[in-house]
Amino acid sequence: MPAVTMRVKYSYLDDQFAPDQVEAILREIREELIPSGEFTLGPFVERFERTFADYIGVKHAIGTNTGTGALILALRSLGVGPGDEVISVPNTFIATIGAIVAVGARPVFVDADERYQMDADRLEAAITPRTKAILPIYWAGQCPDMERILEIAGRHGIPVVEDACPSVGAKIGDRFAGTFGRVSAFSMHPLKPLNVMGDGGIVVTNDDAIAAWLRLYRNHGLEDRDHVSMWGVNERTQPFQAIVARHLLGRIEGVIAARNRNARVLDEGLAPLREFIRTPVRPAGHREVYQLFLASATRRNELRDFLVSRGVEVKVHYPIPVHLQKCARDLGHKPGDFPVVERQAGEVITIPSHQHLGPEHMQYTVDCIREFYLA
Ligand SMILES: Cc1ncc(COP(=O)(O)O)c(C=O)c1O
């Protein structure tokens, strides 16, 4: 087997949280958070929520424990529940569809387009009198066609909830992901563009009444210590993670710029290999954040094994679409129901392109792929 000449790591957390990178975060925790004893909600969470809302340009940001929790809260805030349908796509992390099921609604799928996003051309056919929300995903950190999705949803009077979990900082024109829907959800899972040292999420809205409901519901329905005005849950962002998130939000534009620079090297380097491996079209005016850099490859599994043997830590997101998972058997789908998603599941490969890699790693990756197909 040829020598591995470079390691192209999939995870960057050891670099991102190296001692010199976390000094300011740990200082704030040691010198401000711990002496304050503000360990449930309070000023550190509020400061992060305000900073995040200002960054994406939305009125209200409400911190949650996870992106999954943010999605569940978003759906519940619109009254989605048993008997309702929510339209989404089957090529996503299971949490999107799990959130629909968790509120008691039925997921209805539409196929994906060639950019791995909800195919807006198929959306209208999936709408029924039971459709209570449309839930497009910013899959992999790319943007779905929000203009068309909003136009169709608006014509039918159906609210849009954005699953922007992978996509803090993504934009269409000058509008950020998460500002198009009635309510939107973000994740701060460690491998998201904005991450924390554990789990975290955010739900956002411009609607004052929905925001007030979300704040109450997130905190047991507590109006104050002694009065509970409605049933709720505990979905409070940890102040520790709010501090981490606020510091890292200050660095996010640099993170996105580095990911875009790396993605350009991959796009350009792979273009001559188009007959073997294709990267998606990047619509003008979309700013992607490359939570995952996806490409569709022939002989995908062989390519994956070859690249891993060369130190390029590629992954597959995901080999089995949600509608064909065991958990979804009650929905009654079968192979062939969503042919684009199913084809993509057999072709898609995730190539590391994060901010702790440089152009030399991208070039090495391109060279390895070229060798696999052409040598
Ligand atoms: C598209 C999508 N939705 C939802 C989630 C759930 O987020 P979390 O892991 O923070 O619960 C994730 C990622 O984990 C995701 O990629």
Ligand as a Chemical Component Dictionary entry (heavy atoms), coordinates in Angstrom:
data_LIG
# 
_chem_comp.id                   LIG 
_chem_comp.type                 NON-POLYMER 
_chem_comp.pdbx_formal_charge   0 
_chem_comp.three_letter_code    LIG 
# 
loop_
_chem_comp_atom.comp_id 
_chem_comp_atom.atom_id 
_chem_comp_atom.alt_atom_id 
_chem_comp_atom.type_symbol 
_chem_comp_atom.charge 
_chem_comp_atom.model_Cartn_x 
_chem_comp_atom.model_Cartn_y 
_chem_comp_atom.model_Cartn_z 
_chem_comp_atom.pdbx_ordinal 
LIG C1 C1 C 0 -30.020 18.771 9.482  1  
LIG C2 C2 C 0 -29.905 18.570 10.962 2  
LIG N1 N1 N 0 -31.001 18.722 11.722 3  
LIG C3 C3 C 0 -30.949 18.563 13.052 4  
LIG C4 C4 C 0 -29.761 18.230 13.686 5  
LIG C5 C5 C 0 -29.809 18.011 15.161 6  
LIG O1 O1 O 0 -28.981 18.846 15.889 7  
LIG P1 P1 P 0 -28.456 18.392 17.331 8  
LIG O2 O2 O 0 -27.427 17.321 17.119 9  
LIG O3 O3 O 0 -27.865 19.641 17.898 10 
LIG O4 O4 O 0 -29.616 17.908 18.112 11 
LIG C6 C6 C 0 -28.591 18.074 12.928 12 
LIG C7 C7 C 0 -27.277 17.764 13.486 13 
LIG O5 O5 O 0 -26.944 17.126 14.388 14 
LIG C8 C8 C 0 -28.681 18.229 11.522 15 
LIG O6 O6 O 0 -27.615 18.060 10.737 16 
# 
loop_
_chem_comp_bond.comp_id 
_chem_comp_bond.atom_id_1 
_chem_comp_bond.atom_id_2 
_chem_comp_bond.value_order 
_chem_comp_bond.pdbx_ordinal 
LIG C1 C2 SING 1  
LIG C2 N1 SING 2  
LIG C2 C8 DOUB 3  
LIG N1 C3 DOUB 4  
LIG C3 C4 SING 5  
LIG C4 C5 SING 6  
LIG C4 C6 DOUB 7  
LIG C5 O1 SING 8  
LIG O1 P1 SING 9  
LIG P1 O2 DOUB 10 
LIG P1 O3 SING 11 
LIG P1 O4 SING 12 
LIG C6 C7 SING 13 
LIG C6 C8 SING 14 
LIG C7 O5 DOUB 15 
LIG C8 O6 SING 16 
# 
